[in-house]
Amino acid sequence: MTVLYDNFIFGPVRSRRLGLSLGINLLPVDCKLCSFNCIYCECGWTLGGQKPRFNDKKAVLAMLEGVLGDMVEAGTPPDVLTFAGNGEPTMHPDFEEIVDGVIALRDRLCPAAKVSVLSNATMLHRESVRRALRRVDNPILKLDSAFDKTVELIDKPLGHYSVAKVVEWMKSFGGECIVQTMFLRGEFEGQRVDNTTPEEVEAWLRLVAEIAPRSVMVYTIDRDTPAPNLEKVPVEELRAIGERVKALGIECSVAG
């Protein structure tokens, strides 16, 4: 079943990877807006031919201030404020300004909370996006495969995408980023889907070593997917991949 967030601020939710997370949605509340069309996305398919619509920055920050204030007053502040929602948050034209506003609210109302961004890394070519991501605590950047062909199959970019170029932008963070990878298997439109093969994992590990991120998040399908014939990867296999990441001297969390 497709899951869309029906407001600018959602949750809090208990994240498998981040703890008690209050979500910040910069995308439309009635549809998904993304530069990817991932076959595993819980928000469903990205619909083409629509004029981009983004949530107003003042309205987002005003709602966040209210919700965050209520949570702090109730004694249940979030562990993390997470830019996520109905698509790719870094597409928002005012992303950097909103990040600065969120950080200011965090510092004033709940300074112990972290600010995280879940991003597919397609907007790293924008200097303003890179600046904003360097200011948050957890810039979490997607890298689902070392091969363009596999990314085309799994993530289905809606514009030009080059793994090599994205990796170069990730390397520019000087280790101050987190790499996130979805591992899955199955079939899609008559093609085999599997980014867990030895060839895939070894090539991916080489890129992880190049990027040298602060940490890596390895996970698999947890909710319904728009493509019907996809499979979870057993947690034992994910842990084995995680151990290979740790052997590189990089922290790795696993969510099965």
Buried (B, 14 or more C-beta within 10 A) or exposed (E): EBEBBEBBBBBBBEBBBBBBBBBBBBBBBEBBBBBBBBBBBBBBBBEEEEEEEBBEBEEBBBBBBEBBBEBBEEEEBBBBBBBBBBBBBBBBEBBBBBBBBBBEBBEEBBEEBBBBBBBBBBBBEBEBBBEBBBBBBBBBBBBBBBBBEBBEBBBBBBEEBEBEEBBEBBBEBEEBBBBBBBBBBBBBEEEEBBBBEEEBBEBBBEBBBEBBBBBBBBBBBEEEBBBEEBBBBEBEBBBBBBEBBEEEEBEBBBEB
